[in-house]
Amino acid sequence: NWHPKITDFGLAKHLDADSNHTRSGAILGTPNYMAPEQAAGKRACIEPATDVWALGAILYELLTGRPPFVGATVLDTLEQVRTLEPVPPRQLQPKVPRDLETVALKCLQKDPTRRYATADELADDLGRFLAGEPIKARPVGAAELLLRWCRTRPAVAGLLLFVFGRLAVERAR
């Protein structure tokens, strides 16, 4: 029986121990698979949900043939991880099952509390998918997508809000 193992040698952290061996504030990891909290250098925020992100990045690459974020430089990749949403896998590979896309995108939520809390929860949803059962994860709704878009483009969102507000005032007259 084969059980795949994933590792990034030298980067494992014991959650119960003081493992602050690198005190320079250096960001450690492979940028394409780093969670936003890692990319921002927030070592205190590293938790199991950070590993769920990495598993989601691997799943994303298996589904699409590329990592969720690829920049021209390491710094560009880190900035993408911190600020951009991944392209939905089905836009890159239309034959990706919707449920697998939902699972991958749940793993890649910017907010760690919106990801699977543990790898076991992720494994349970993948098991449901393989068994043909409904998964627990739900796709992000239109309102959440609009809010994310506004957060990543505040100037454009503010301008559009102003224009629509102005049009509404003019129409009301």
C-alpha positions in Angstrom: 0.0 0.0 0.0 1.5 3.3 -1.1 1.1 6.4 1.1 2.7 9.5 -0.4 4.7 11.7 1.9 5.4 15.4 1.3 8.3 17.3 2.8 10.2 20.5 2.5 13.4 19.4 4.2 14.5 21.5 7.1 11.3 23.6 7.3 9.2 21.5 9.6 8.2 23.1 12.9 7.1 21.6 16.2 4.1 23.4 17.3 4.6 22.6 21.0 8.3 23.6 21.1 10.2 26.8 20.7 11.6 26.3 17.2 12.7 29.8 16.5 16.1 28.7 15.2 16.1 31.2 12.4 15.8 34.6 14.1 16.8 36.8 11.2 13.2 37.1 10.1 14.0 35.3 6.9 11.1 33.8 5.0 11.6 30.1 4.6 9.9 27.8 2.1 9.1 27.3 -1.5 7.3 30.5 -2.6 4.8 28.7 -5.0 3.5 26.6 -2.1 3.7 29.1 0.8 0.6 30.3 2.5 -0.1 34.1 2.7 0.9 34.2 6.4 4.3 32.6 5.5 4.8 34.9 2.5 4.1 37.9 4.8 6.8 36.6 7.2 4.2 36.1 10.0 6.0 33.1 11.7 3.7 33.3 14.7 0.7 32.5 12.5 2.1 29.2 11.2 -0.3 26.5 12.1 -1.9 23.4 10.6 -4.0 25.5 8.2 -0.6 26.6 6.7 0.1 23.0 5.8 -3.4 22.7 4.4 -2.6 25.6 2.0 0.5 23.7 0.8 -1.5 20.6 0.2 -4.1 22.7 -1.7 -1.3 24.2 -3.8 -0.1 20.7 -4.7 -3.7 19.6 -5.5 -4.1 22.8 -7.6 -0.9 22.0 -9.6 -2.1 18.4 -10.1 -5.4 19.6 -11.5 -4.0 22.4 -13.7 -0.4 21.6 -14.5 0.9 24.7 -12.7 1.2 26.1 -9.2 -1.6 28.6 -8.2 0.9 31.5 -8.2 3.9 32.0 -10.5 5.7 35.3 -10.6 8.7 36.5 -12.7 10.7 36.7 -9.5 10.5 35.2 -6.0 9.3 38.5 -4.6 6.6 38.7 -7.3 5.4 35.2 -6.5 5.3 36.1 -2.8 3.3 39.2 -3.5 0.8 37.2 -5.6 0.4 34.7 -2.8 -0.4 37.5 -0.4 -2.7 39.6 -2.6 -4.2 37.7 -5.5 -6.8 35.0 -5.8 -5.8 31.9 -7.7 -7.4 31.4 -11.2 -10.1 28.8 -10.7 -8.8 25.5 -11.9 -11.7 25.0 -14.3 -10.7 28.1 -16.2 -7.4 26.5 -16.9 -8.6 22.9 -17.3 -12.4 22.8 -18.0 -12.6 19.0 -17.4 -11.6 19.5 -13.7 -14.6 18.3 -11.6 -16.3 21.2 -9.8 -16.1 19.5 -6.4 -12.3 19.1 -6.8 -12.0 22.7 -7.8 -14.0 23.7 -4.7 -11.8 21.6 -2.4 -8.6 23.1 -3.9 -9.9 26.7 -3.6 -11.0 26.1 0.0 -7.4 25.1 0.8 -6.2 28.3 -0.8 -8.3 30.7 1.1 -6.3 33.8 2.2 -7.8 33.7 5.7 -6.6 30.5 7.5 -9.8 30.2 9.4 -11.7 29.7 6.1 -9.5 26.8 5.1 -9.9 23.2 6.3 -8.8 23.3 9.9 -6.7 20.1 9.5 -5.3 17.8 6.8 -7.7 15.2 8.2 -10.7 17.4 7.2 -9.2 17.9 3.8 -8.7 14.1 3.5 -12.3 13.5 4.5 -13.6 15.7 1.8 -11.3 14.1 -0.8 -12.6 10.7 0.4 -16.2 11.9 -0.1 -15.3 13.0 -3.6 -13.7 9.6 -4.4 -16.7 7.8 -3.0 -19.1 9.9 -5.1 -20.6 11.5 -2.1 -21.3 15.2 -1.6 -18.3 17.2 -0.2 -18.7 19.5 2.8 -16.8 22.5 1.2 -19.0 25.0 -0.6 -18.0 27.2 -3.5 -17.4 30.9 -2.8 -20.6 32.9 -3.6 -20.9 35.9 -5.9 -21.0 38.4 -2.9 -17.7 37.1 -1.5 -16.1 37.3 -5.0 -17.3 40.9 -5.4 -15.9 41.8 -2.0 -12.5 40.2 -2.8 -12.4 42.0 -6.1 -13.1 45.3 -4.3 -10.3 44.6 -1.7 -7.7 43.9 -4.5 -8.8 46.9 -6.5 -9.9 49.6 -4.0 -9.3 52.6 -6.3 -11.4 51.1 -9.1 -14.1 49.9 -6.7 -14.3 53.4 -5.1 -14.5 55.1 -8.5 -17.3 52.7 -9.6 -19.1 53.2 -6.3 -18.9 57.0 -6.8 -20.1 56.8 -10.4 -23.1 54.5 -9.6 -23.9 56.7 -6.6 -23.9 59.7 -8.8 -26.1 58.0 -11.4 -28.6 57.0 -8.7 -28.8 60.6 -7.4 -29.3 61.9 -10.9 -32.0 59.3 -11.6 -33.8 60.1 -8.4 -34.2 63.8 -9.4 
